[in-house]
Amino acid sequence: MRAVIQRVSRASVTVGGTVVGSVGKGFLLLLGVTHGDDETDVNWLAEKVVHLRLFEDAEGKLNRSLLDEGGEILVVSQFTLYGDCRKGRRPSFVAAAEPERARKLYEAFVGRLRALGPPVATGVFQAHMNVELVNDGPVTLVVDTPAR
């Protein structure tokens, strides 16, 4: 699994003119699923995300986690995170998991995040979405689950 995590002041996702998910202070997380990902990846990544220290403490150091801050997460499925642009001009998406498998793991990931405590909002899987955010910092990380 691959996640792009952006620390935000606020973020929202709109489908067909309707806001389907929004958060205040916290993370916008774009999630990609690849072949071979499983529940182990779901659990590892969810734990990593909620415990990453990406918020400043009183001394201005990144020492506080999303849970410490009482932050929220907006999770948006993003198969294009596994796009390969090394050849030609059109990306190849063969590394992205097939939609049925990706949906299952995306939903499991959202469920695991919720079980860990923070409020979680989502986009709509396989929908055309408009995502708006105010990046706080900016602070942006790419996190891949460990290779096994």
N, C-alpha and C positions, 0 to 999 in steps of 0.2 A: 504494500500500500504506500501511497505517496500523499503527503499533505503539505499544502502551502498554508501557513498560518500567518495571519496578519493581525496585529494588535489594533483594535479599533475603538474609537469613541462611540461610534454607532455604525450599523450596517443593516441593509434590508435586501430582500429579493422579491421581485415582482414577476408574475406570470400573467400574461394577457391583461395587463393593466391593473391587476389586483395584487396587493402586497400579501405574500403567503408566509413570510417569515421576517422577523426583525429582532435586533438586539441592541442594547445600549453598550456600555463599556464591556469589553471582552475581546473575543476572537472572531474573525471570519475565517473559516477553514474550508479550503477547496480540497476535495478528497478524490483521489484516483485509485482504482483497483486494477491489479494486474493478475495474470495467470499464476496460479500457485498460492495466492493469498488465501488465508483461512482464519478461523477463530483466534488462533494464536496471534496473528497480526492485528486483528481487531482489538484484542485485549491489551497488547503491548502498546499500540498507538494511542488508544484512549487514555491509558495510565500516563503515558509520556505527556500528552497534550495538557491534561488538567494539572500536572505537577511542574510543567516547565516554568521556570522563574523568569518571566518576561515583563514584570511590573516593578516599578521602582519602590524601594523602601524609603525611609525618612532621609537617608543619606544620598539618594539618587542612584543607588546601585540596583541592578536587576536581580532582586532577591525575593520577590513575591510572586506566587503562582496565581493562576486563575481562581483557584479555590480560596486562597488567602484574600483575594480582592472581592470575592462575591461576584465575579464576572459571569458573562453569558457567552454562549457559542452559537454561531450561525454556521451550519454545515451545508455545503453545496456540492453535489456530485459533479465531477469534472474529468471525464474520460480523456480529455485532451492533455492532461498532465503526463500521459504516456505516449504522446506524439513524438515521432522520430523525424527530425528535419535534416539528418545528415546527407541524404541523397535527394536530388531533384528539388522541385519547388513546392510540391504538395506533401504535407506530413503523412507519414504512415502511422496508423493507429493499431497495428497488429499486436502490440504489447498490452493494450487495454483488454481487460477481461470482457467476455461476452455479457450483454446486458442483464440476462437473468441472474447470473452468478454475481455480477457487480452489485445489482440491487439488493440481493440477499446480504452481502457483506456490508454494504452501505447502511442498511437498516439495522444490522447487528451492531455496527459501530455507533450509530446514533443511540441505540438502546443502552449500550455499555456506557457511553458518556452520561446519559441521564441517570444511570444507576450510581455513578460516581458523584453526583450531586449538583452540578451546575445546570441552570436553565439552558435548554437546547432548542433552537429553532432550526428549520430546514427549508431548503428549496423543494422543488418537485423533480424527482428523478426522471431523466430523459426529456424534460421540458426545455423549451427555449426560455431562458431566464434573463432578466435585467438585474444586475447586482450593483448596488450602490454602497459605498463605504466612505468613512472618514478614517484614514489610516492614522493611528496615533503614534507618532515618533518621527518617521515611520519605523516600525519594527516588523520585519517579515522574515520568516524562516521556511526552509524546505526540509521536511522530515520524511525519510524513507524507513520502512520497517527493515529490520536486520535480514540479511540474506541467510538462508538456512541450507 
